[in-house]
Amino acid sequence: MKKAGSTTNAGQSDAADALEFEYELAEPPEKVWRALTVPELLAAWMMPNDIRPEMGNRFALAGPDAPIDCEILDAEPERLLRYSWRERSQPGDGARQDPLDSTVTFTLARTVSVGTHLRIVHDGFARKAMPAVAMAGAGCRLSLDANRSPKPIAANTPRLLLRAA
């Protein structure tokens, strides 16, 4: 799957500290929704988790250094998924004195070609991580079928690996 659309920086976002990505995907919203809400599929491109896309549900992402606590703030199947993202600080971890407390929103819209326009907004993220994200986000690609892409994708690049039809 090739990314079509744009990656915008904080200055072009609705929120001053949001990071945005937009993609045109060939897969329908039903398939993209599963990639965002089925724990095994989400883990394939993000992190191990125990997500259940129900309002108020709390879940955790197994971050590389510490768990990330999340809560579903809004869930409209095949249309919208929004959750809080709160990094846990670890005792003695000087780098995590100011853990990230933000919101992630995935908006899905069916395209005329029966694919999906996917918009990802991470509010409260850019302010703390903009130098690293600007470099990583410049080449950010999203793939719903990694087998189609002969080029390797960076480990920090979001990848949706769908196993479900």
C-alpha positions as CSV (number, residue, x, y, z in Angstrom):
1,M,0.0,0.0,0.0
2,K,1.4,3.4,-0.9
3,K,0.8,6.4,1.1
4,A,-1.0,9.2,-0.7
5,G,-1.7,12.4,1.0
6,S,0.5,14.4,3.2
7,T,2.3,14.5,6.5
8,T,1.8,17.8,8.2
9,N,3.7,19.3,11.1
10,A,2.5,21.1,14.2
11,G,2.2,24.4,12.5
12,Q,-0.4,23.1,10.0
13,S,-2.5,21.2,12.5
14,D,-5.7,22.1,14.2
15,A,-3.9,21.9,17.6
16,A,-0.5,23.6,18.0
17,D,1.1,20.5,19.3
18,A,-0.5,17.8,17.1
19,L,1.2,15.5,14.6
20,E,-0.9,14.5,11.7
21,F,-0.7,11.8,9.0
22,E,-3.1,11.2,6.2
23,Y,-3.3,8.1,3.9
24,E,-5.3,6.8,1.0
25,L,-5.6,3.1,1.5
26,A,-7.0,0.5,-1.0
27,E,-8.5,-1.5,1.9
28,P,-12.1,-0.8,3.0
29,P,-12.8,0.8,6.4
30,E,-13.9,-2.5,7.9
31,K,-10.4,-4.0,7.4
32,V,-8.6,-0.9,8.6
33,W,-10.8,-0.8,11.7
34,R,-9.8,-4.4,12.5
35,A,-6.1,-3.4,12.2
36,L,-6.7,-0.7,14.8
37,T,-8.9,-2.6,17.2
38,V,-8.0,-6.3,17.2
39,P,-5.2,-6.8,19.7
40,E,-3.1,-9.2,17.6
41,L,-3.4,-7.0,14.5
42,L,-2.6,-3.8,16.3
43,A,0.4,-5.5,18.0
44,A,1.7,-6.5,14.5
45,W,2.4,-2.8,13.6
46,M,2.4,-1.0,16.9
47,M,2.9,-2.7,20.3
48,P,1.4,-5.6,22.3
49,N,-1.8,-4.5,23.8
50,D,-5.2,-5.5,25.3
51,I,-7.4,-3.0,23.4
52,R,-11.2,-3.4,23.3
53,P,-12.8,-0.5,21.3
54,E,-15.5,0.3,23.8
55,M,-16.0,3.8,25.4
56,G,-14.3,4.1,28.8
57,N,-12.3,0.8,28.3
58,R,-8.8,1.1,29.7
59,F,-6.0,-0.8,28.1
60,A,-2.2,-0.8,27.9
61,L,0.3,-0.8,25.2
62,A,3.5,-2.6,26.0
63,G,5.9,0.3,25.4
64,P,9.7,-0.4,24.9
65,D,10.6,1.2,28.2
66,A,7.4,1.2,30.2
67,P,3.7,0.5,29.6
68,I,1.5,3.2,28.0
69,D,-1.8,3.6,29.7
70,C,-4.7,4.3,27.4
71,E,-8.5,4.8,27.7
72,I,-11.0,4.7,24.8
73,L,-12.5,8.2,24.6
74,D,-14.6,7.7,21.5
75,A,-15.3,4.7,19.3
76,E,-17.5,4.6,16.3
77,P,-16.9,1.3,14.4
78,E,-15.2,1.9,11.0
79,R,-15.3,5.7,11.5
80,L,-13.5,7.0,14.5
81,L,-11.2,5.7,17.3
82,R,-9.8,8.1,19.9
83,Y,-7.9,7.2,23.0
84,S,-5.7,8.8,25.6
85,W,-2.0,7.9,25.7
86,R,-0.2,8.3,29.0
87,E,3.3,7.1,29.4
88,R,4.2,5.8,32.8
89,S,7.4,7.2,34.3
90,Q,9.8,4.7,35.7
91,P,11.7,5.4,39.0
92,G,15.2,6.6,38.3
93,D,14.5,7.3,34.6
94,G,15.8,10.8,34.1
95,A,14.6,10.8,30.5
96,R,11.0,10.2,31.6
97,Q,10.7,13.0,34.1
98,D,8.0,14.6,31.9
99,P,6.1,11.6,30.5
100,L,3.9,12.0,27.5
101,D,0.2,12.6,28.2
102,S,-1.7,12.9,24.9
103,T,-4.6,11.8,22.7
104,V,-4.5,9.7,19.5
105,T,-7.3,9.9,17.0
106,F,-7.9,7.7,14.0
107,T,-10.6,8.9,11.5
108,L,-11.6,6.6,8.7
109,A,-13.7,7.6,5.7
110,R,-14.7,5.4,2.8
111,T,-13.4,6.6,-0.5
112,V,-15.2,6.5,-3.9
113,S,-12.9,3.6,-4.8
114,V,-14.2,1.7,-1.7
115,G,-10.9,2.2,0.0
116,T,-10.2,4.2,3.1
117,H,-9.0,7.7,3.8
118,L,-7.2,7.4,7.1
119,R,-6.3,10.4,9.2
120,I,-4.1,9.9,12.3
121,V,-3.7,12.8,14.8
122,H,-1.5,12.6,17.9
123,D,-2.4,15.7,20.0
124,G,0.1,16.7,22.7
125,F,2.9,14.8,21.0
126,A,4.7,17.2,18.8
127,R,5.7,19.7,21.4
128,K,7.8,17.1,23.3
129,A,9.1,15.0,20.5
130,M,9.1,17.3,17.4
131,P,12.9,17.1,16.6
132,A,12.9,13.3,16.4
133,V,9.5,13.0,14.9
134,A,10.2,15.6,12.2
135,M,13.0,13.4,10.9
136,A,11.1,10.1,11.3
137,G,7.8,11.4,10.0
138,A,9.3,12.8,6.8
139,G,9.5,9.3,5.4
140,C,6.6,7.8,7.3
141,R,4.7,5.1,5.3
142,L,1.7,3.0,6.2
143,S,1.2,-0.4,4.8
144,L,-1.8,-2.7,5.1
145,D,0.1,-5.4,3.2
146,A,3.8,-5.4,4.0
147,N,4.3,-8.3,1.6
148,R,3.6,-6.0,-1.3
149,S,6.4,-3.7,-0.5
150,P,9.9,-5.0,-1.4
151,K,11.6,-2.1,0.4
152,P,12.2,-2.4,4.1
153,I,10.3,-0.1,6.3
154,A,11.9,1.6,9.3
155,A,11.1,0.0,12.7
156,N,9.6,3.2,14.0
157,T,7.3,3.6,11.0
158,P,3.7,2.6,11.6
159,R,2.8,-0.5,9.7
160,L,-0.6,-2.2,9.6
161,L,-0.1,-5.9,8.9
162,L,-3.5,-7.3,8.3
163,R,-4.1,-11.0,8.6
164,A,-7.9,-10.8,8.6
165,A,-9.8,-10.6,5.4
